[in-house]
Amino acid sequence: MRKLKTNYLIALTAASALLVGCGNKGSSFDLLAAGQSFKQSAGTINPKMDILWVIDNSGSMLPEQNQMTANYQSFIKAFTSQSTQYDFQMAVTTTDTYLSEANFQDNPSLAKFRDGVNPDASCPQCAQSGIYTMLPTTLNLDTVFVDNATEGEEGSGDERAFSSMRDALNSPLNSGFIRSGAFTSIIILSDEDDFSGANRPEYSWFYGGGIPDHDYTATTLDSVDSYVSYLDTLTGSTSTSRNYVVSAIAVQDTTCQNARLAAGSQTSIIGQRYDQMVDTVNQGLPSFVQGLKGDICGNYGTQLASIADGILSLSTAFSLSRVPDPSTIIVTVNGTNVPNEANNSANNGGFTYDSASNSIIFVGSAWIPPAGATINVNFAPAAYGQ
């Protein structure tokens, strides 16, 4: 009986396959393990990540902004520790960027990404960085992020995170932020739900007529699905395969809601539309790296680290050219075995196989390969010809 032996060598800048075998008509073949070798270096792979923070700048939000900026290192250290590999952009907008629209304040300049706000009595520590898009090469990146993300609490009390996100991403003042081939992440921080749609009647003297604030039954309230469709189109995604993720740190339950109200928050509304957005987008993502429904009353360090891990894992997935038998997959990085995430007793990640994209995905920042790493994936094919 003759055998077919297949070896694959894939560099991330090019792929080639060599098939060696012989056999005449009627010959039978045994399936031998196929191997794939990936060479990862700064010159051949530089995953692009475009990250937009949508921050609630309404009254009572300054403590939460301070919590987020105080724990920012939990998020950014995973990117900056390998800055020669990761090509990221980060920017900040607020939940009242929608005021740039013609039926509100009709001021397009309000859609420009934020670089912080001028200090005042309510926020003496506020500052402006003068930098609107943060990069791996940005000097004093930590300080710049703190300045940009500390947006104070003088913004509109009519939070519209979804339409503000759209207006910022559509603005010519921010052109080039969403890049072809980049993985996009939207991170929302808010203590009130999104109510994008028509205007509020109590502000009719300034904005024009509209719907009551926080009215989930209003027929003119924009649907969450309309914003998911917008992001699908913007990023070239489909409902079953998305190259973007949405996370929201918001009020998740009545315990958090009541605690915030007791602490003096004017309003605190459970983010059910945020959760719907996260859940809908997650339907097109592997379960182990989906967007986070974070708790604004919870541990910011842990939650920001989880969001960062998900972004890195999804943006550095490795596609396989053949369909493997998942039980036979062995992955090494620089000669060291990477555990299967499902069987890792240390519970700190590893690799996992995503059948939908036929990819190996590294879960957890501890297992994401550094620049210059050699990655080997060996497996037995699931069937001949696959």
C-alpha positions as CSV (number, residue, x, y, z in Angstrom):
1,M,0.0,0.0,0.0
2,R,1.4,3.4,-1.0
3,K,1.3,6.4,1.2
4,L,0.8,10.0,0.5
5,K,3.0,12.3,2.4
6,T,2.2,16.0,2.6
7,N,4.3,18.7,4.1
8,Y,3.4,22.4,4.4
9,L,5.6,25.3,5.1
10,I,3.9,28.6,5.5
11,A,5.5,31.9,6.1
12,L,3.1,34.7,7.1
13,T,4.1,36.7,4.0
14,A,3.7,33.9,1.6
15,A,2.3,30.4,1.4
16,S,3.5,27.4,-0.5
17,A,2.6,23.7,-0.5
18,L,4.6,20.8,-1.7
19,L,2.7,17.6,-2.4
20,V,4.9,14.5,-2.8
21,G,3.4,11.1,-3.6
22,C,3.0,8.5,-6.1
23,G,0.3,6.0,-6.9
24,N,-1.6,4.7,-9.9
25,K,-5.3,4.5,-10.5
26,G,-6.9,2.4,-7.9
27,S,-4.2,3.0,-5.3
28,S,-5.2,3.5,-1.7
29,F,-3.6,6.1,0.6
30,D,-3.1,6.4,4.3
31,L,-3.4,9.9,5.8
32,L,-0.2,11.1,7.4
33,A,0.0,14.0,9.7
34,A,0.4,17.4,8.0
35,G,2.5,20.1,9.5
36,Q,2.4,23.9,9.2
37,S,5.3,26.1,10.3
38,F,4.7,29.8,10.9
39,K,7.6,32.3,11.1
40,Q,6.4,35.4,13.0
41,S,8.6,38.5,13.0
42,A,8.2,42.3,13.0
43,G,8.9,42.3,9.2
44,T,6.3,39.7,8.3
45,I,3.4,40.1,10.7
46,N,2.2,43.3,12.3
47,P,-1.5,42.8,13.2
48,K,-3.4,46.1,12.9
49,M,-5.8,47.0,15.6
50,D,-8.0,50.1,15.7
51,I,-9.4,50.7,19.2
52,L,-12.1,53.3,19.9
53,W,-13.1,54.2,23.5
54,V,-16.6,55.7,23.9
55,I,-16.6,57.3,27.3
56,D,-19.6,58.7,29.1
57,N,-18.8,62.3,30.0
58,S,-22.1,63.2,31.7
59,G,-22.5,64.3,35.3
60,S,-21.3,61.8,38.0
61,M,-19.0,59.9,35.6
62,L,-15.7,61.3,36.7
63,P,-15.1,58.6,39.4
64,E,-15.6,55.9,36.7
65,Q,-13.3,57.7,34.3
66,N,-10.7,57.8,37.1
67,Q,-11.2,54.1,37.8
68,M,-10.6,53.3,34.2
69,T,-7.5,55.4,33.7
70,A,-6.1,54.2,37.0
71,N,-6.3,50.6,35.7
72,Y,-5.3,51.4,32.2
73,Q,-2.0,49.5,32.5
74,S,-4.0,46.3,32.9
75,F,-5.1,46.9,29.3
76,I,-2.2,48.5,27.5
77,K,0.7,46.5,28.9
78,A,-0.2,43.5,26.6
79,F,0.2,45.8,23.6
80,T,3.2,47.8,24.5
81,S,5.3,44.9,25.7
82,Q,5.4,43.7,22.1
83,S,5.1,47.1,20.4
84,T,7.4,46.0,17.6
85,Q,4.7,43.5,16.6
86,Y,1.4,45.2,17.2
87,D,0.4,48.1,15.0
88,F,-2.4,49.7,17.1
89,Q,-4.3,52.9,17.0
90,M,-6.4,54.2,19.9
91,A,-8.8,57.1,20.1
92,V,-11.4,58.5,22.4
93,T,-14.9,59.9,21.8
94,T,-17.7,60.6,24.2
95,T,-21.4,59.7,24.5
96,D,-22.4,63.2,23.4
97,T,-20.5,63.4,20.1
98,Y,-23.9,63.1,18.4
99,L,-24.3,66.8,19.2
100,S,-22.3,67.4,16.0
101,E,-25.3,66.4,13.9
102,A,-27.3,69.0,12.1
103,N,-30.5,68.4,14.1
104,F,-28.6,69.1,17.4
105,Q,-25.8,71.6,17.6
106,D,-24.8,71.3,14.0
107,N,-21.1,71.6,14.7
108,P,-19.1,68.9,12.8
109,S,-16.0,69.8,14.8
110,L,-17.6,68.1,17.8
111,A,-17.1,64.7,16.1
112,K,-13.3,65.0,16.2
113,F,-11.6,62.5,18.5
114,R,-11.0,63.9,22.0
115,D,-7.7,64.9,23.5
116,G,-9.1,65.6,26.9
117,V,-10.8,68.7,28.2
118,N,-9.7,72.0,29.8
119,P,-9.5,71.8,33.6
120,D,-12.3,73.5,35.6
121,A,-13.7,73.5,39.1
122,S,-15.4,70.1,38.5
123,C,-12.2,68.5,37.1
124,P,-9.0,70.3,38.2
125,Q,-6.9,67.4,37.2
126,C,-8.2,67.4,33.6
127,A,-5.8,68.2,30.8
128,Q,-5.5,68.2,27.0
129,S,-2.7,66.1,25.4
130,G,-2.9,67.6,21.9
131,I,-2.8,64.0,20.5
132,Y,-6.0,62.7,19.1
133,T,-4.8,59.2,17.8
134,M,-2.5,57.2,20.1
135,L,0.1,54.9,18.5
136,P,2.8,52.5,19.9
137,T,5.3,55.2,19.2
138,T,3.4,57.9,21.1
139,L,5.6,59.4,23.8
140,N,4.3,59.1,27.3
141,L,1.5,56.9,26.1
142,D,0.1,56.3,29.6
143,T,-0.1,60.0,30.3
144,V,-1.7,60.8,27.0
145,F,-4.3,58.2,27.5
146,V,-5.2,59.5,31.0
147,D,-5.5,63.0,29.6
148,N,-7.6,61.9,26.6
149,A,-9.9,59.5,28.5
150,T,-10.5,61.9,31.4
151,E,-13.4,63.8,29.8
152,G,-14.9,65.3,32.9
153,E,-18.6,65.3,33.7
154,E,-19.9,68.4,31.9
155,G,-21.2,66.6,28.8
156,S,-24.8,66.0,27.9
157,G,-26.9,63.9,30.2
158,D,-28.6,62.3,27.1
159,E,-26.1,59.5,26.5
160,R,-26.0,58.2,22.9
161,A,-23.0,56.0,22.7
162,F,-24.0,54.3,19.5
163,S,-24.8,57.3,17.4
164,S,-21.7,59.1,18.9
165,M,-19.5,56.2,17.9
166,R,-20.9,56.3,14.3
167,D,-20.5,60.1,14.0
168,A,-16.9,59.9,15.2
169,L,-16.0,57.1,12.8
170,N,-17.8,58.8,9.9
171,S,-16.2,62.2,10.5
172,P,-13.7,63.4,7.9
173,L,-11.8,64.8,10.8
174,N,-10.9,61.2,11.8
175,S,-10.4,59.8,8.4
176,G,-8.0,56.8,8.1
177,F,-8.7,55.5,11.6
178,I,-10.5,52.4,10.4
179,R,-7.8,50.7,8.3
180,S,-8.2,48.0,5.7
181,G,-7.2,44.6,7.2
182,A,-7.3,45.9,10.8
183,F,-9.2,44.3,13.7
184,T,-11.5,46.9,15.2
185,S,-12.5,47.1,18.9
186,I,-15.2,49.4,20.4
187,I,-15.0,49.8,24.2
188,I,-17.9,51.7,25.9
189,L,-17.8,53.0,29.4
190,S,-21.2,54.4,30.7
191,D,-23.5,54.4,33.7
192,E,-26.6,55.0,31.5
193,D,-28.0,53.0,28.6
194,D,-27.8,54.2,25.0
195,F,-30.8,56.1,23.7
196,S,-29.7,57.0,20.2
197,G,-32.6,58.2,18.1
198,A,-34.8,61.3,17.9
199,N,-34.3,64.3,20.2
200,R,-35.6,64.8,23.7
201,P,-38.6,67.2,24.2
202,E,-37.2,68.7,27.4
203,Y,-34.4,70.1,25.3
204,S,-36.6,71.2,22.5
205,W,-35.7,74.8,23.0
206,F,-32.1,73.9,22.0
207,Y,-32.3,70.7,20.0
208,G,-35.7,70.5,18.5
209,G,-38.6,68.2,19.3
210,G,-38.2,64.5,19.9
211,I,-38.8,61.6,22.3
212,P,-38.6,61.4,26.1
213,D,-35.3,60.6,27.6
214,H,-34.8,56.9,28.4
215,D,-37.9,55.7,26.7
216,Y,-37.4,52.2,25.4
217,T,-40.8,52.1,23.8
218,A,-40.3,55.1,21.5
219,T,-40.8,54.2,17.9
220,T,-38.0,56.6,16.9
221,L,-35.4,54.9,19.1
222,D,-32.7,53.6,16.8
223,S,-32.5,49.8,16.8
224,V,-29.4,48.1,18.1
225,D,-29.3,46.0,15.0
226,S,-28.9,49.1,12.8
227,Y,-25.6,49.9,14.5
228,V,-24.4,46.3,14.3
229,S,-25.2,46.5,10.5
230,Y,-23.3,49.7,10.4
231,L,-20.2,48.1,12.0
232,D,-20.5,45.0,9.7
233,T,-20.4,47.3,6.7
234,L,-17.7,49.5,8.0
235,T,-15.3,46.6,8.8
236,G,-16.3,44.3,5.9
237,S,-17.7,41.7,8.3
238,T,-20.6,39.3,8.1
239,S,-23.0,38.1,10.8
240,T,-21.1,34.8,11.0
241,S,-17.5,36.1,10.7
242,R,-16.7,39.4,12.3
243,N,-13.3,41.2,12.5
244,Y,-14.4,43.5,15.2
245,V,-15.6,43.3,18.8
246,V,-17.7,45.4,21.1
247,S,-17.3,45.5,24.9
248,A,-19.2,47.6,27.3
249,I,-18.5,48.4,30.9
250,A,-21.9,49.5,32.2
251,V,-24.5,49.0,35.0
252,Q,-25.3,45.3,34.8
253,D,-27.8,44.8,37.7
254,T,-30.0,46.5,40.3
255,T,-27.3,45.9,43.0
256,C,-24.9,48.1,41.1
257,Q,-27.7,50.5,40.1
258,N,-28.8,51.0,43.7
259,A,-25.2,51.4,45.0
260,R,-24.5,54.2,42.5
261,L,-27.8,56.0,43.3
262,A,-27.0,55.7,47.0
263,A,-23.6,57.2,46.3
264,G,-25.1,60.3,44.8
265,S,-25.4,59.4,41.1
266,Q,-28.2,61.4,39.6
267,T,-29.3,58.5,37.4
268,S,-28.0,55.0,36.8
269,I,-29.7,52.8,34.2
270,I,-28.9,49.2,33.5
271,G,-27.2,48.9,30.0
272,Q,-29.6,46.5,28.4
273,R,-29.0,48.0,24.9
274,Y,-25.2,47.8,25.4
275,D,-25.6,44.1,26.4
276,Q,-27.8,43.5,23.3
277,M,-25.1,45.0,21.1
278,V,-22.3,42.9,22.7
279,D,-24.4,39.7,22.5
280,T,-25.3,40.3,18.8
281,V,-21.7,41.0,17.7
282,N,-20.5,38.0,19.7
283,Q,-22.6,35.7,17.6
284,G,-20.1,36.1,14.8
285,L,-17.0,35.5,17.1
286,P,-15.5,32.5,18.7
287,S,-17.0,32.0,22.2
288,F,-13.7,32.2,24.1
289,V,-12.7,35.7,22.8
290,Q,-16.0,37.5,22.7
291,G,-16.7,41.0,23.8
292,L,-17.1,41.7,27.5
293,K,-20.3,42.8,29.2
294,G,-18.4,44.5,32.0
295,D,-19.7,45.7,35.4
296,I,-19.1,49.4,36.1
297,C,-19.2,48.6,39.8
298,G,-16.7,45.7,39.3
299,N,-12.9,45.3,39.1
300,Y,-11.6,47.5,36.3
301,G,-8.2,45.9,36.2
302,T,-9.5,42.4,35.6
303,Q,-12.1,43.5,33.1
304,L,-9.7,45.7,31.1
305,A,-7.1,42.9,31.0
306,S,-9.8,40.5,29.7
307,I,-10.8,42.9,27.0
308,A,-7.1,43.3,25.9
309,D,-6.7,39.5,25.8
310,G,-9.7,39.1,23.5
311,I,-8.4,41.8,21.1
312,L,-5.0,40.2,20.9
313,S,-6.2,36.7,20.5
314,L,-8.6,37.5,17.7
315,S,-6.2,39.8,15.8
316,T,-3.4,37.2,15.9
317,A,-5.3,34.1,14.7
318,F,-3.4,31.7,12.4
319,S,-5.3,30.2,9.5
320,L,-4.7,26.6,8.5
321,S,-4.6,25.5,4.9
322,R,-6.1,22.0,5.7
323,V,-8.9,20.9,8.1
324,P,-7.3,19.1,11.1
325,D,-8.6,16.4,13.3
326,P,-8.8,18.7,16.4
327,S,-7.8,16.0,18.8
328,T,-4.4,15.6,17.1
329,I,-3.3,19.3,17.0
330,I,0.0,20.0,18.6
331,V,1.3,23.6,18.8
332,T,4.7,24.8,19.8
333,V,6.2,28.3,20.0
334,N,10.0,28.5,19.9
335,G,10.0,24.7,20.6
336,T,7.9,25.0,23.7
337,N,4.6,23.2,23.8
338,V,1.5,25.4,24.1
339,P,-1.3,23.7,26.1
340,N,-4.7,23.2,24.7
341,E,-6.8,25.9,26.5
342,A,-9.6,23.5,27.2
343,N,-7.2,21.1,29.1
344,N,-4.9,23.6,30.7
345,S,-5.0,22.9,34.5
346,A,-3.3,26.3,35.1
347,N,-6.5,27.9,33.7
348,N,-4.5,30.7,32.0
349,G,-5.2,30.1,28.4
350,G,-3.3,28.3,25.7
351,F,-4.3,27.5,22.1
352,T,-7.7,26.7,20.8
353,Y,-9.0,25.6,17.4
354,D,-11.8,27.6,15.8
355,S,-13.5,25.4,13.2
356,A,-15.6,28.2,11.8
357,S,-12.4,30.0,10.5
358,N,-10.2,26.9,10.5
359,S,-7.7,28.8,12.7
360,I,-5.5,28.4,15.7
361,I,-6.1,31.1,18.2
362,F,-3.9,31.9,21.2
363,V,-6.0,32.6,24.3
364,G,-4.5,34.7,27.1
365,S,-1.7,37.2,26.9
366,A,0.8,34.7,28.4
367,W,0.5,32.5,25.3
368,I,0.4,35.1,22.5
369,P,3.6,34.6,20.5
370,P,6.2,37.4,20.7
371,A,7.8,39.0,17.7
372,G,10.2,36.7,15.9
373,A,8.7,33.6,17.4
374,T,8.6,30.3,15.4
375,I,5.2,28.7,15.5
376,N,4.7,25.1,14.6
377,V,1.3,23.5,14.2
378,N,1.2,19.8,13.6
379,F,-1.9,17.7,13.1
380,A,-3.5,14.8,11.3
381,P,-5.9,15.9,8.5
382,A,-9.6,15.3,9.2
383,A,-10.0,13.6,5.8
384,Y,-8.1,13.3,2.5
385,G,-8.4,16.3,0.3
386,Q,-9.4,18.7,3.1
